[in-house]
């Protein structure tokens, strides 16, 4: 598990280094600066009545905020919602819109999102670029690029976030590279899920002396 975590960090550091070099240090003056809503579809979460929540696996996993955020992917959650609500699909970027504002994760499956989250997807499928760009914008918790501090952020404010819009050619080149790194990160994450289950199964038996190493 620890080795996989180190691999994931190395892969993300490599992608961030390329992002910084291509889009920040060598920024092209001809690139446009627009609004987040120009390049992305944004879904703001909405919390259904708690009477529809359950721990029996009925419906879809329900995530209210950052409680189950991991290093990159949301961790397992025992709460489900039995009615349809605002959803995030697999691969959508999850951004916390209530304190702490600006924490970022990725949905590893279809989930229902509560009012503390938004789901964001690039309109042209440059999802890796969008992930690292949002991490740049929300580098410091509860604040955006200008340093303005937010206890919460609404849809209008989210739509109007200033964002870099490079040309499609360089975006595609970056996406091709970053996507391979991101696939590696997801692979180690999925392997760790299996390893954690095995660990949690074996450790109590080892502690009780039911099995020996």
N, C-alpha and C positions, 0 to 999 in steps of 0.2 A: 504493500500500500504506500509506504513512504517513498519507495523508488518510483512508483507511478506518479506520485505527487511532484517529485523532482523533475520527471520527464515533462509533465504538463506545464510546469512553471518555465522550464527551458524553452519549450515550443512557443508559449505565449510571449515570452521575452523576445524571441526571434521575430515573431510577427509584429510586435510593438516597435521593435527597432527599425524594421523595414517601413512601417507606417510613418514613424517619426521622420525618417530620412527622406521618403518620397513626398509626403504631404505637408510637413511642417518646415523642415530645414531647406528643402528645395521647392517650396511653394511657387507655383507658376502664377504670375500676375494676371494671366488671361483667364484663370479659373474664376468661376462665379462664386459669390457668397449668397446663399438664399436662406429659406426657412426650412425647418425640419419637415413640415407638412408638404414641402415641394417634392421631397424625395422619398417620404415614408408614409405608410398607413399606420395610424395610431388608434389603438382601442383603449379607452379608459375603463378600468374595472368598476364593477358595481356589485355590492354585496347583497345577495338574496336574503330573505328572512331566515333566521337561524333555525326555524322549524324544519327546513329542508336539509339541514346538515346531518350527517350520519357517519358512523365509524364501521359501517357494514359493507363498504365498497359499492354502494348504490350511486350510480351516476358517474360524474367525473371528479378527480381530485380537486379540492378547493384550496386556493392560496390567497390569504388576505393581505399579507405584506411580506416582510423580509425574514420572518421567523425561520423559514425553511430554506433560506438562501445558503448555497454552498460557495466554494471558491469560484465556480463558473456556472454549474447547473444546480437547480433546486433539488433539495434532498427529499426523501420520501415523506409523505404526509398522511396521517391517519384520518383526516377529515375529508369527506366527500360531500357533494351537493347533488340532490336527486332531481333538480329541475335545471333546465337550460338557463344559462346566464351569459355574461360577457366572457369570451374565451380567448386564450392564447393557444396557438398551434405549435407543434414541435418546431423548434428552431427560432421561434419569435424571441426577441430581446425583451426581457422583463425589467422595467425601470420602476423603482419605488418613487411614488409621488407624494407620500406623506413621510414625516420624519421617521427615520433618516432619509431625506430626499437624495436621489441620485445613485443609490446602490443598484448594481446591474448584475443580472443573471440571465441564463438562457433556459427556456422551457424544453425539457427533454421528452415531452409528450403533450397531448392536448389537455388543457386544464381550464377550470373556471377561475377567473381572477376577481378579487374583491377590490374595494375602493382604494386600497393602499398601493395598487399596482397599475401599470399600463403595459400594453403589449405593442411592440414596434417592429415593423417589417419593411425593408427597403422595397420600393415599387419595382425596381429593376433587378432585384435579387442580389444586390451587392451587400449581402448581409454581414460578411466579415468586416468590410470597410466600415459599415455603420456601427458595428459593435465597438471597434477601436476608436472611432470618432466620438461616440458617446462617452467612452471611458476617458477620453481626453477632456471633453467638456465638463464632465462631472468628476474630475480628478480629485477634488476635495469634497468630502461629504457635506451635504446640505448647502452647497453653493455651486453656481455655474461659472463659466469661463471668466466673466467680468469680476468675479469675487463676491457678487451679490448673494446674500444668505437667504435661504427659503426654508420655512417650516413646512410648507406644502407647495405643490405646483399644480395648477389647473390645466385643462385642455388647451385653452387659448395660449397660455404661457408656454406650454410644451410645443404646440404648433409653431410658435413664433421664435423658437430657439434659433439663433444664427448658426448656420452650418456650412461647411465647405462643400462646393459642388465641382469636383474635378471633371475632366472630360472622360467619356466612357472608355476610351482605349486604355488609359492608365488604371482606371478602376478595374477593368477586366483583368489586366496583368496582375494587379495586386490580389484580386480575388482568387485567381488561379494558384498563387503561391500560398496565401493565408489559409485558403480552404484545406490544403493538405496538412498544414499545421493544426488547424481546427479539428480535422478528422482524427489526427493522432491524439489530441487532447480528449476527444469524446471516447475514443477507444480505451484509453487508460481509465477514464471515469467509469465506463461500463464494466471494465475488469475489476475495478475497486468495489463496485456494488456487489459483485459475486464474492470477492474476497472478504468483505465485511460480513456477509451472511455466514460464510464458513467460520470466520473468527468468532462471531457471536454464538454460533452453535457449539463450537469446540471448547471455548474458554471456560464456560461454567462446568463442563464435564471434567476438564483438567483441574479446576479448582476443587472439585468434589472428589478427585482421585478416581473417577470412573474410567478414565483412559490415561495412558502414559505416553510421553513423547518418545 
